Amino acid sequence: MTHLSVEMLAAGSVEPITSAGHAQLGIAVLAGIAVIVLLITKFKLHAFLALTIGSLALGAFSGAPLDKAIASFTTGLGSTVAGVGVLIALGAILGKLLADSGGADQIVDTILAKAGGRAMPWAMVLIASVIGLPLFFEVGIVLLIPVVLMVAKRGNYSLMRIGIPALAGLSVMHGLIPPHPGPLVAIDAVKANLGVTLALGVLVAIPTVIIAGPLFSKVAARWVDVPAPEKMIPQRPSEDLERRPGFGATVATVLLPVVLMLAKALVDIVVDDPEATVQRVFDVIGSPLVALLAAVIVGMFTLGRAAGFTKDRLSTTVEKSLAPIAGVLMIVGAGGGFKQTLIDVGVGQMILDFSKDWSIPALLLAWLIAVAIRLATGSATVATISAAGLVAPLAADMSTSHTALLVLAIGAGSLFFSHVNDAGFWLVKEYFGLDVGQTIKTWSVMETIISVVAGALVLLLSLVI
């Protein structure tokens, strides 16, 4: 339903569920987003409820019949969860296996044993980027910050010199690289090719993370020169594991889904024949569901069984990994419902009509819309989902590579200037023992650098591919 409505709306062959003019629709969008922002920031309402109410408010302000607005919302929620829900669940399982088996510790300890002095910030970027592939941002922070604090304390480093590269690695993965929820939903909304988006995302991510991580950390350490807070440095409990999985096996497991998805993209480009057997095989094994499922199954042996997990312990690990993502799933689903309501009331077509007369490139427009929603709501995921819904019609006439760049432009914009309405802001502030001003000068500026650099790289790539 989502795919059909986006395609047909872009072609102008489906009537919106309201007859409102462009001015009323523009006001309705602003009012709907304002309702969401107000409920999240002022009334501290959960983002799922805020997005649900905001979607209904959008329908009401646009003059749509309430039953049709409800139908749009539930259709969008269902199709979004159907599209990315299983992938989010599989990513959570892989992340939990990585943490509980000691695989994450093995990656950290191995790299840190080989790095020191000036190489340490680069080691932290590498650790965060590898661990950040299968993990949600908040989970990655909780997993990595204890390591950051211990490294800063043990090596007598400035906390910012070690912390900023780690945060940059996590944040770039979260905003630009599937299978994270935001990029997956954007790919689904604009019908981008996942493999091409992943390949171009890695291309954009590498220079972005270098600039925002190790390079900016030198400046951040001068602006905010603080040691690791003693009270936050963890005392690790005694291990109850028989052994830890090997470094090579752990890294191979984490990178398996990425390799499979990139292989599919490469075969699609080289073979370019949907009927060819080799392409059909790679279309299956390189699909995100099969790639992540393969990584989870392999991880049960290379991580779980290698750490001495019994079948019962493996089952418990999987079960515990799913409970914390219920909220994420519902927020992503409600964001998809909001996106579908935007499309069905005709907002996507309105933006398409307006953009024909603008000299702003579609990729820059997508970035600016994501920036505005990010600043307002504080959520990178909400910003990505909402912006993807708004600009989806612009992708109708784009090439495969430019549709992938549209996803990356949205992802880059969704990371712009995290501040007091973002949960990540408070996580960093509390873990690092900073005040609000220090957090803005380090974390918020780093997020802005990521957003601007990635956005600029996307625009540059659009000129050459």
GIGI-V539378 format. One record per helix or strand of 3 or more residues. SS is the DSSP state (~ for helix, > for strand). FROM is the first residue (numbers start at 1). TO is the last residue. If there is no record, write none. Layout:
# GIGI-V539378
ss:SS from:FROM to:TO
ss:SS from:FROM to:TO
This chain:
# GIGI-V539378
ss:~ from:2 to:11
ss:~ from:22 to:41
ss:~ from:47 to:61
ss:~ from:66 to:100
ss:~ from:103 to:113
ss:~ from:117 to:132
ss:~ from:137 to:154
ss:~ from:159 to:176
ss:~ from:181 to:190
ss:~ from:194 to:223
ss:~ from:230 to:232
ss:~ from:247 to:271
ss:~ from:277 to:285
ss:~ from:288 to:307
ss:~ from:311 to:323
ss:~ from:326 to:344
ss:~ from:347 to:355
ss:~ from:362 to:377
ss:~ from:380 to:395
ss:~ from:400 to:413
ss:~ from:423 to:432
ss:~ from:436 to:464
